[in-house]
């Protein structure tokens, strides 16, 4: 396959993420007319990372972060958008993801580089991987806040049995989380090991983020 065909083939394959809906929003019974796609989530994480890198001196390679955020979701082309509540262990998901990524990247000149970046993201041991993971979670918290402020998310209308049985969710609700966005931020807060991210998460929880709506 020549270079142009490889480029087009990879584009067409990854373009399918524009049509794949983030399955978690279905589980949370979000009532928006059009739910966020995986591709839109990727875009959001990249824009968020760029903005945070602009405003805070966190000593990270933003190019590497953006590549991680872009590439680590491509496994969902093959395995779908699995959530922590889908009864798939992190180990199982990672093995499924590795196989999917190898199939998707197969034939690209930079296949090994991109594969290693995805593994670095999954290992979450470097500054860039930790930063990228926090951006990935924070973007979901922001999107949930938008749904909540628009009246499209109701914590009392969760229908997914796995969610209602999760001990962490039960604890947060018993401790007073009465908005879905509060539940999201509370659930993800342990991941925000950098103070800057904690501050942003708290701001999301305590303030309206949509102006004029």
N, C-alpha and C positions, 0 to 999 in steps of 0.2 A: 504493500500500500504506500503510495507516495505521500509526501508531506501534506499536500492540500487535502487529500482524502482523509488522512488521519485527523486533521484539524476539524473538518466538517463532521466526521463520524463522532468525535468526542463532543463537539458542540451539540449535535442532535441528541446524543445520549443524555447529556446533562441538562439540556433544554426541557426535558420532561419534568424537572423539579419545579418549573413554573406552574405545572398542573397538579402537583402533589400537595394536597392540603395537610397542614400540620395536624396530625391525628389527635393530639392532646386537646385541641379546642373542641373537638367532637365529644371527647370523654367528659369535658367540663360543661358540656351542653351550652356552648356559646351560641347566642341567637342572631349573630350578625348575618346579614344577607349573603355576604361573601367572606369566607374565612381565609386567614393568611396562608399562603403557600410556603413550601420549604425554601424556594428561591427568594421570596420576600423576606423570610427570616434571615437568610444569609446576608442579604443586602443590609438589613437592619443592624446585624452584628458588626459588619464592617464599618458602617457609618458611625456607630456608637464607639467602636475602638478608636477610630480616627479622631473623634471629638475628645475622648478621654485623654488620648495621647497628647493632644494639643494643649489641654488645660492643666495637666499634671505631669511632673517630671518623675516618671516611673522607670526610667532606664530600660526601655524595651525596644526591640527592633520591630517597628510597626509594619514594615513590609512582610516580615516573617509571620507576624500575627494575622495580617489580612489573608495571607496565603493559607494559614491554618484554618481560619474561619471559613474560607471559601471551600477548601478541599475536604474538611472532615465530615461534611454532610453528604458527600456524593454517594456514600454507601447506601443511602436511603433510596437511590434509584432501584436497587435490587432488593433490599430487605424492608423497605418502608420506614415510617417514622415511629420507631418503638419508644414508648415512654417508660419511666420507672415503675409504672403500675400495670404493665402488660404481662406480668408473670414470666418474664425472661430475665435470667440473672445477668449481671454485668459481664461475667465471663463468657456466657453464651452469646450475648450481643456483640462482644468484642471479636470473638471468633467468626461470627457471621459477617461482621463488618470487614474484617481482614480479607476474607475470601471475596467479598463483593468488590472491594477497592482494587484488589489485584486484577479482577476481570475488567473493571472499568478503565484502569490506567494502562492496561496491557497494550504495548506497542508505542507508547509515547517515549520520546527521547529522554524526558525528565521523569519517567515513571518512578525510578528509585528515589529521587529527591522528594517527589510529592508523597510517595508512600511513607517515607521516613518522617515527613512533617506530620502526617496524620497519626503515626505511632507516637510521636513526641507529644502531640495534643492529648492522646489517650493516656499516656504515662503521667502527664501533668507534673513533671519534675523541674522544668525550666521556667524562667521568668516569663517568657513569651507564652508558653503553654498555660501557665496559671492565669495570666492576664486574659488570654483568649477564652478560657473556660468561664471566667467570671463575666466577660462580655456576653458570652453565649447565654448564660442564665439571666443576666440583667436585661437583655433584650426581651426575653420572654416575660419578665416582670413588667417591663414597660408596655408591652403589647397587651398584657392582661389588664393593666391600669387603664389603657385606652378603651378596651371593651367594657370595663366596669363603669367608667365615666359616661360612656355612651348608652348605658342601660342595657347592654347586650350580654352581661355576665351576672348571674345570680347565684350566690353561694348556696341558696336554699333549693336550687333546682338541679343539683348534681344527681345524675342518674346512674353513673358507672359504679357498680358494686365494689370493684377493686379499690376505688378511691375512698368510698365510704367506710371501708374496713381497714384502711391503712392507719396504723397507730399514730404516725406523725401528723396526719391530717386531723384525726380525732382530737389529739392533744391541742393543736392550734385552735380548733373550733371551740373546744372547752375552755381555752384561755382567752376567748373573746374575739377571735377573728370573725367578723361579721360581713366582710366584703371579700369577694374572690381575690382581688388584688392584694389584700392583706394576707390572705392565705399563701399566695405565691411568694410574696416577699419573705414572710416568716419561714416558709419551707426552704428557701434558698439562702437565707441569711448565713448559715454556717459555712457556706462556700466562699463568702466574701471575706477573705483573710486580709485583704488590704483595706486600710482605714478609708481610703478614698471611695472604694466601692460600697462600704458600709454606709457612708454618708449619703451617697446617691440613692441607695436602697431605702434608707430612712426617709429621704425627701420624697421619693415616689410614694411611699406609704402615707405620708402626712399631708401631701399637697395635691391639688388638682394640677394635671400637666397639660390639659387641653385648654387653650384660651379661646374664649368667645363661642363655645359650643354648649 
